[in-house]
Amino acid sequence: MTLVAPAYKRPPAPSTEHAARSTKHPSCYNPQMPLIEPGQKAPAFTLRDQNNTAHKLSQYAGRPVVVYFYPKDDTPGCTTESCDFQTKLPTFAKTGEAVVLGMSILDEKSKAKFATKHGLTFPLLADAEHTVAEKYGVWQEKMRYGRKYMGIVRTTYLIDANGKVARRWDRVKVEGHADDVLAATKALP
C-alpha cells in the first residue's frame, strides 16, 4: 500500500482589510516607511517616559529637539550613547534651551530601571509598539547571525525650533556622536 500526501495548498495572502486591522505588528504588512529628510516637518508624537510622564513633540515648539532612537535599554552601545548625552545635557540646555529625548521600544518600567542605574535625567520615551519608530523610518529589517528581524536602527534627528528636521544621523557610531549633535545644535540659526 502506497501512501500519498495531500497536495500542499498555500494559505491565502492577507487581505488589505486584514492588514488595515492589524495593529500588533503593522510592519509585517506595510512597506517600510522612509526616513524623514532634512527640511521636512517632523512627525508628531506623544509617548510616556521613565516617570510615566507624557511628552508631545508639540510641547517643545520654539526649541530645538534632539530625538535619538536606540535599539535597547541597558546594552553597551545604548548605555554609552545615553550617558554621553547626559554628560552634555547642561550644554544642550544652554544652546537655545535644546531638549534631548531618547527613544526605544521597551516599556516605561525598563526605561525607569535604565535611567536609575545610569543616572539619566532626561526623558527616555517608551515606543513599545514601535509606532513612532515607524513614522521616523527607523524601524527596519536587521540581520544578526544570519537571522532577519525587525528592530530600531540607531538614528538621531535634530529638529529645529519650527518643528522641521534640521539634520539626521543614520546608523550612528556611538563614540563622539553626542559631540557632533551638540555642534550641529549650536550651529542652528
C-alpha positions in Angstrom: 0.0 0.0 0.0 1.4 3.4 -1.0 0.5 6.5 1.0 0.2 9.7 -0.9 0.5 13.0 1.0 -2.2 15.5 0.2 -1.2 18.3 -2.2 0.1 21.4 -0.3 -2.1 24.4 -0.6 -0.5 27.8 0.1 -2.5 29.8 2.6 -4.2 32.9 1.0 -2.3 36.2 1.3 -3.7 38.5 4.0 -6.4 40.8 2.6 -5.9 44.5 2.7 -8.8 44.7 5.2 -6.8 42.3 7.5 -3.7 44.4 7.0 -5.6 47.6 7.9 -6.9 46.0 11.1 -3.6 44.6 12.2 -2.1 46.9 14.8 0.1 44.4 16.7 2.7 44.2 14.0 1.9 46.6 11.2 5.3 46.4 9.8 4.6 42.8 8.8 2.0 44.1 6.2 3.1 47.7 5.4 6.2 48.6 3.5 9.0 50.2 5.5 8.4 53.9 6.0 11.1 56.2 4.6 13.4 58.2 6.9 12.4 61.8 7.4 14.6 64.1 5.2 16.1 67.4 6.5 13.7 70.2 5.7 10.6 68.0 6.2 8.3 68.5 9.2 9.0 66.1 12.0 6.1 63.7 12.6 4.1 64.4 15.8 4.1 62.0 18.6 3.0 61.6 22.2 4.8 59.0 24.4 5.5 58.3 28.0 8.9 58.4 29.7 10.5 56.5 32.6 8.5 58.5 35.1 5.2 57.8 33.2 5.1 61.5 32.1 3.6 62.1 28.6 5.7 64.1 26.2 4.3 65.6 23.0 6.7 66.9 20.3 4.5 69.9 20.0 5.1 70.9 23.7 8.7 71.8 22.7 7.7 74.1 19.8 10.1 77.1 19.6 13.0 75.0 21.0 15.5 72.6 19.2 14.8 69.0 20.0 17.2 66.1 19.7 15.5 62.7 19.3 17.8 59.8 19.3 16.5 56.3 18.6 18.4 53.5 20.2 17.8 49.7 20.0 17.6 48.6 23.6 17.9 49.8 27.2 21.0 48.9 29.2 23.1 47.5 26.4 26.7 48.6 26.0 26.3 50.9 22.9 23.0 52.3 24.1 24.4 53.0 27.6 27.4 54.8 26.2 25.3 56.9 23.9 22.8 57.8 26.6 25.5 58.6 29.2 27.3 60.8 26.7 24.0 62.8 26.1 23.6 63.0 29.9 27.1 64.4 30.3 26.4 67.1 27.6 22.9 67.9 28.9 23.8 71.2 30.6 25.4 72.4 27.4 22.4 71.4 25.3 20.1 73.3 27.7 22.3 76.4 27.2 22.0 76.0 23.4 18.6 77.6 22.7 17.1 75.5 25.5 17.6 72.4 23.5 15.7 69.3 24.7 17.2 65.7 24.4 14.8 62.8 24.1 15.9 59.2 23.9 13.5 56.6 22.4 13.4 52.8 22.1 10.8 50.1 22.0 11.0 48.8 25.6 8.3 49.9 28.1 8.4 52.6 30.8 9.5 50.2 33.5 12.6 49.2 31.5 13.3 52.9 30.9 13.0 53.7 34.7 15.4 50.9 35.6 17.9 52.0 32.9 17.6 55.7 33.9 18.1 54.9 37.6 21.0 52.6 37.1 22.9 55.2 35.0 21.7 58.5 36.4 19.9 59.6 33.3 17.7 62.6 34.0 16.3 63.5 30.6 13.2 61.8 29.1 13.6 58.2 27.8 10.4 57.6 25.8 8.8 54.2 25.5 7.7 53.3 22.0 6.6 49.8 22.8 4.5 49.3 19.7 7.3 51.0 17.6 4.7 53.4 16.1 6.9 56.4 16.3 10.0 54.5 15.2 8.0 53.5 12.0 6.9 57.1 11.4 10.5 58.2 11.5 11.7 55.4 9.3 14.0 53.8 11.9 12.0 50.5 12.3 13.9 48.5 9.8 14.9 45.0 8.9 18.1 44.0 10.6 20.2 40.8 10.4 22.3 39.2 13.2 23.9 35.8 13.0 22.1 35.1 9.7 18.6 35.8 11.3 16.5 38.6 9.9 14.3 40.5 12.3 12.7 44.0 12.7 14.3 46.5 15.1 15.4 50.1 15.6 18.4 51.2 13.6 20.4 53.7 15.7 19.4 57.1 14.2 19.3 60.7 15.6 17.2 63.6 14.4 17.8 67.2 15.2 14.5 69.1 15.0 14.7 72.9 14.8 12.5 75.4 16.7 10.0 75.3 13.8 9.4 71.6 14.0 11.4 70.7 10.9 14.2 68.2 10.7 17.4 70.2 10.6 19.7 67.2 10.4 19.7 63.4 10.6 22.4 61.0 11.5 22.0 57.4 10.1 23.5 54.2 11.5 25.1 56.2 14.3 28.5 55.2 15.7 28.3 56.0 19.4 31.8 57.4 20.0 31.7 61.2 19.7 28.1 61.2 18.5 26.8 63.5 21.3 29.6 66.0 20.5 28.6 66.0 16.8 24.9 66.6 17.7 25.8 69.3 20.1 27.9 71.1 17.5 25.0 70.9 15.0 22.6 72.2 17.6 24.9 75.2 18.3 25.0 75.9 14.6 21.2 76.2 14.3 20.0 79.7 13.4 
